[in-house]
Amino acid sequence: MSRCLISRMEVQSFIERCMVAVGTQPHHAHSLAEVLVEGDHRGHYSHGLNRMDMYVKDVQTGICAKDGEPVVEKDSPATALVDGKNLLGPVVGNFCMNLAIKKAKEVGVGWVVAHGSNHYGIAGYYAMQALKENMIGMSFTNTSPLVVPTRGKECTLGTNPLSVAAPANNGDSFILDMATSAVALGKVELHERRGDSIPEGWGSDAQGKMATDPKRVLSGGGLVPIGGSEATGGYKGYGLGMMVEMFCGILAGAQYSKYIRTWKVTDKVANLGQCFVAINPENFAPGFNDRMSDLLSVHRGMEPADPDAPVLAAGDPERMHMKKCEELGGISYHLNVVNYMNQCAEKISVSPLLPSDRIISD
């Protein structure tokens, strides 16, 4: 299957131009483009360029605000409640994470929640911001109801991702970035666009039966929690998804659970809830980075069950993908995804992304 190699700068410029074309403030468009390209660069293609059309539609229809800034509604030395003013998720996310880090510098911990937000890209983008200040970062968001809870038939929870990032020595780090569903919906969408089947255990059809045809999952079906069935521990993923909902929709006073707009509905404000946390290790036991480095080394240095598959730590697969991008000289995109985004761009009079001489083999 053909793929195309595109530089990070090209993709970022393309996304910015598309967003500005529908009226987004340039610096807001820049914030969004940075998050989406970072997602692709790290290998999370379900939350990168693949998502651009959703943001374009939300701004184009007026469902998401084109300009403005988030507002702090409640404030204490360690906490804040923010009104995202229905702005692009990355605009809200950057504002809140910066505020959480500022509070952590002052009192050791910053815990900020927001309502009135929108889809914000990969959760890890915000957690990783704390690493620049040698802090632990955490980020959570609720999403449209896409997940069927254990023993249920109706989608009542989102993929509700969470991310935790922690610094170690010499620029190393632990970066967990995961959905609380078996997979993110975008991965199912990517398989549909490619014409591929999905592995069993990703989602179910409208009758609640496991499906390998992505169309059956996307047409009335749903995703399953991490762990799959109750017998294999799916109730744990279900519990994690509800925890994220508590931190986001419930704590922030945003929409939550089945009350959030359904996926791809473009005539209703999302009002997502999000949570951002920064923790300064200096306020706790000394030697955090040393112990974190040792913890990572213990696991990476283990004798693997398969000599060809070394034990990895959270964040290692993303680092490997970024290294591959550097070796290739760009990010490798599936041609179908780029063609689809170019069709979206054409509708708003934006020049296409793909240079014709950058096609590479899969």
C-alpha positions in Angstrom: 0.0 0.0 0.0 1.4 3.4 -1.0 2.4 6.0 1.6 3.7 9.5 1.2 6.6 11.2 3.0 5.9 14.7 4.2 7.9 17.0 6.4 6.6 18.0 9.8 6.7 21.7 8.7 4.7 21.0 5.5 1.9 19.2 7.5 1.8 21.9 10.2 1.6 24.7 7.6 -1.2 22.8 5.8 -3.3 22.4 8.9 -2.8 26.0 9.9 -3.8 27.2 6.5 -7.0 25.1 6.6 -8.0 26.3 10.0 -7.3 30.0 9.1 -9.3 29.5 5.9 -12.4 28.9 8.0 -11.8 31.8 10.3 -9.7 30.5 13.1 -7.3 33.0 14.8 -3.8 32.3 13.5 -2.2 31.6 16.9 -5.1 29.2 17.7 -4.6 27.4 14.4 -0.9 27.2 15.2 -1.6 25.6 18.6 -3.9 23.0 17.0 -1.4 22.2 14.2 1.4 21.6 16.7 -0.6 19.1 18.6 -1.8 17.2 15.6 1.6 17.0 14.0 3.1 15.9 17.3 0.5 13.1 17.4 1.6 11.9 13.9 5.3 12.3 14.7 4.9 10.1 17.8 3.0 7.5 15.8 -0.5 8.3 17.1 -1.9 8.7 13.6 -5.5 8.4 14.8 -5.1 11.8 16.6 -3.1 13.7 14.0 -3.8 14.8 10.5 -6.6 12.2 10.4 -8.6 14.5 12.8 -8.2 17.7 10.9 -11.5 17.6 9.1 -13.4 17.4 12.4 -11.8 20.6 13.6 -12.5 22.3 10.3 -16.2 21.4 10.4 -16.6 22.4 14.0 -15.2 25.9 13.4 -16.8 26.2 9.9 -20.3 25.6 11.4 -19.8 27.8 14.4 -20.0 24.9 16.9 -16.5 25.7 18.1 -15.4 29.3 18.8 -13.0 30.9 16.3 -11.4 33.3 18.7 -11.2 34.4 22.4 -9.3 33.1 25.4 -10.1 30.7 28.3 -11.1 32.3 31.6 -10.3 31.3 35.2 -13.6 31.0 37.1 -12.2 29.7 40.5 -8.7 29.9 41.8 -6.7 28.8 44.8 -2.9 28.4 45.3 -3.0 24.8 44.0 -6.2 24.5 42.0 -8.3 26.3 39.3 -11.5 25.9 37.4 -11.4 27.2 33.8 -14.1 28.0 31.3 -12.7 27.1 28.0 -15.1 29.4 26.2 -15.8 26.6 23.6 -12.4 27.2 22.0 -10.3 24.6 20.2 -9.2 22.0 22.7 -5.4 22.7 22.3 -6.0 26.3 23.1 -7.7 25.3 26.3 -5.2 22.6 27.0 -2.1 24.8 26.7 -3.7 27.5 28.9 -4.6 25.0 31.6 -1.4 23.0 31.6 0.7 26.3 31.8 -1.5 27.3 34.8 -1.0 23.9 36.5 2.8 24.1 36.0 2.8 27.7 37.4 1.0 26.5 40.5 3.2 23.5 41.0 6.3 25.8 40.9 4.7 27.8 43.7 3.1 25.2 46.0 4.3 21.8 44.7 1.1 20.7 42.9 -1.2 22.3 40.3 -4.6 20.8 39.6 -6.7 22.5 36.9 -9.9 21.4 35.4 -11.8 22.9 32.5 -15.3 22.8 31.0 -16.4 24.3 27.7 -13.6 22.6 25.8 -13.3 20.5 22.6 -11.2 17.6 21.3 -7.6 18.4 22.3 -5.5 15.8 20.3 -3.2 13.4 22.2 -3.3 13.7 26.0 0.4 13.1 26.2 1.1 16.5 24.5 0.0 18.3 27.7 1.5 15.9 30.2 4.9 16.2 28.4 4.9 20.0 28.9 5.7 19.3 32.6 8.8 17.4 31.7 10.4 20.7 30.5 10.2 21.9 34.1 11.4 18.6 35.5 7.9 17.9 36.8 5.4 15.0 36.6 2.5 15.9 34.3 -0.9 14.3 34.0 -3.7 15.0 31.5 -7.2 13.5 31.1 -10.2 14.2 28.9 -13.7 12.8 28.4 -15.0 12.3 24.9 -18.2 11.4 23.1 -19.8 8.2 24.2 -18.1 5.5 22.2 -17.5 2.7 24.7 -19.9 0.0 25.9 -19.4 -0.6 29.6 -19.0 -4.1 31.0 -22.3 -6.0 31.0 -23.9 -3.1 29.0 -25.2 -2.7 25.4 -25.3 1.1 25.1 -22.3 3.4 24.6 -22.1 5.5 27.8 -18.4 6.4 28.2 -15.9 7.9 25.9 -12.4 6.6 25.1 -11.5 8.9 28.0 -7.7 8.9 27.5 -5.2 9.6 30.2 -1.5 10.5 30.2 1.2 10.5 32.8 4.7 11.8 32.1 7.6 11.7 34.5 11.2 12.9 34.1 14.3 10.8 34.6 18.0 11.6 34.1 19.7 12.8 30.9 16.4 13.7 29.2 14.9 10.2 29.6 11.3 9.9 30.7 8.3 7.7 31.3 5.4 8.8 29.1 2.2 6.9 29.3 -0.5 8.0 26.8 -3.5 5.7 26.5 -7.2 5.5 25.9 -9.3 3.6 28.5 -11.0 1.8 25.6 -9.2 -1.1 23.9 -8.2 1.3 21.1 -9.0 4.9 20.1 -11.9 5.3 17.6 -9.5 6.9 15.1 -7.7 3.6 14.7 -10.9 2.0 13.6 -11.5 4.9 11.3 -8.0 4.5 9.8 -8.7 0.8 9.1 -11.9 1.7 7.4 -10.3 4.3 5.2 -7.6 1.8 4.2 -10.2 -0.9 3.6 -8.6 -3.1 6.3 -10.3 -5.3 8.9 -9.7 -4.7 12.6 -8.5 -7.2 15.2 -11.1 -9.0 17.2 -11.5 -7.3 20.6 -11.4 -3.7 19.4 -15.1 -3.2 19.1 -18.6 -4.6 18.8 -21.5 -4.2 16.4 -25.0 -2.9 17.1 -26.0 -6.2 18.6 -23.1 -6.2 21.0 -21.2 -8.9 19.2 -17.4 -8.6 18.5 -16.8 -7.3 15.0 -13.8 -7.3 12.7 -15.4 -5.1 10.1 -14.8 -1.5 11.1 -18.0 -0.4 9.3 -20.0 -2.5 11.7 -18.3 -0.8 14.7 -18.8 2.6 13.3 -22.4 2.1 12.3 -24.3 1.6 15.6 -21.7 -0.4 17.4 -19.1 0.6 19.9 -15.6 0.2 21.3 -14.9 -2.1 24.3 -13.0 -1.1 27.5 -9.3 -2.0 27.9 -9.3 -5.7 28.9 -12.1 -6.7 26.6 -14.7 -8.9 28.2 -15.5 -9.2 31.9 -13.7 -12.5 32.0 -10.4 -11.0 30.7 -10.5 -7.9 32.9 -12.6 -5.4 30.9 -14.3 -4.2 34.1 -10.9 -2.6 35.0 -10.8 -0.6 31.8 -14.5 0.3 32.5 -13.5 1.6 35.9 -10.6 3.6 34.6 -12.9 5.2 32.0 -15.3 6.2 34.8 -12.4 7.6 36.8 -11.4 9.9 33.9 -15.1 11.0 33.6 -15.1 11.9 37.3 -11.9 14.1 37.0 -13.2 15.7 33.8 -17.0 15.9 33.2 -18.0 15.6 36.9 -15.3 17.7 38.6 -15.3 20.4 36.0 -19.1 20.7 35.6 -18.9 19.8 31.9 -21.0 17.4 29.9 -20.4 13.8 30.8 -21.2 10.2 29.9 -24.1 9.7 27.5 -25.0 13.5 27.7 -22.0 14.4 25.6 -22.8 14.9 21.9 -22.5 11.8 19.8 -19.5 11.3 17.6 -19.4 13.6 14.5 -22.5 15.5 15.4 -21.8 19.0 14.2 -24.9 20.9 15.4 -24.3 20.7 19.1 -21.6 22.2 21.3 -19.3 19.5 22.8 -18.6 21.1 26.2 -15.9 18.5 27.0 -14.3 18.4 30.4 -10.5 18.1 30.9 -8.1 17.8 33.7 -4.4 18.9 33.9 -2.0 18.2 36.8 1.6 19.1 37.5 3.5 17.8 40.4 6.9 19.1 41.5 9.1 16.2 42.7 11.3 18.7 44.6 8.4 18.9 47.2 8.7 15.2 47.9 11.6 12.7 48.6 14.9 13.7 47.1 16.4 11.6 44.2 13.2 11.2 42.2 15.0 11.4 38.8 17.7 8.8 39.9 15.0 6.3 41.0 13.0 6.9 37.9 16.0 6.2 35.7 16.7 3.1 37.7 13.1 1.9 37.3 13.3 2.4 33.6 16.6 0.6 33.4 15.4 -2.4 35.4 12.7 -3.0 32.9 14.5 -2.2 29.7 17.4 -4.3 30.8 15.3 -7.4 31.5 16.0 -10.6 29.5 13.0 -10.7 27.1 10.8 -13.7 26.5 11.6 -13.2 22.8 15.1 -12.0 22.0 13.8 -10.1 19.0 11.3 -8.2 21.1 13.0 -6.3 24.0 11.1 -5.1 27.0 10.0 -1.5 26.5 8.9 1.3 28.9 6.0 3.6 28.3 7.1 6.2 25.7 9.7 3.9 24.0 7.5 3.0 21.0 6.9 6.7 20.3 10.6 7.4 20.6 11.3 4.6 18.0 8.7 6.1 15.7 10.2 9.6 16.0 13.7 8.2 15.2 12.3 6.5 12.1 10.8 9.8 11.0 14.2 11.5 11.4 15.9 8.7 9.3 13.2 9.0 6.6 13.3 12.8 6.6 9.6 13.2 7.3 6.4 11.6 8.5 5.0 8.7 6.5 1.3 9.0 5.8 -1.1 6.6 4.2 -2.0 8.0 0.8 -5.7 7.5 1.4 -5.6 9.8 4.4 -3.7 12.5 2.6 -6.0 12.3 -0.4 -9.1 12.6 1.9 -7.6 15.7 3.6 -6.7 17.3 0.3 -10.3 16.9 -0.7 -11.3 18.7 2.5 -8.8 21.4 1.7 -10.1 21.9 -1.8 -13.5 22.7 -0.5 -12.1 25.6 1.4 -9.7 26.8 -1.3 -6.5 25.6 0.4 -3.7 24.2 -1.8 -3.1 20.4 -1.4 -0.6 18.9 0.9 1.0 16.1 -1.2 4.0 16.8 -3.5 3.7 14.3 -6.3 7.3 13.1 -6.0 7.1 11.9 -2.4 5.4 8.6 -2.8 7.1 5.7 -1.0 6.4 2.0 -0.7 4.8 0.6 2.5 
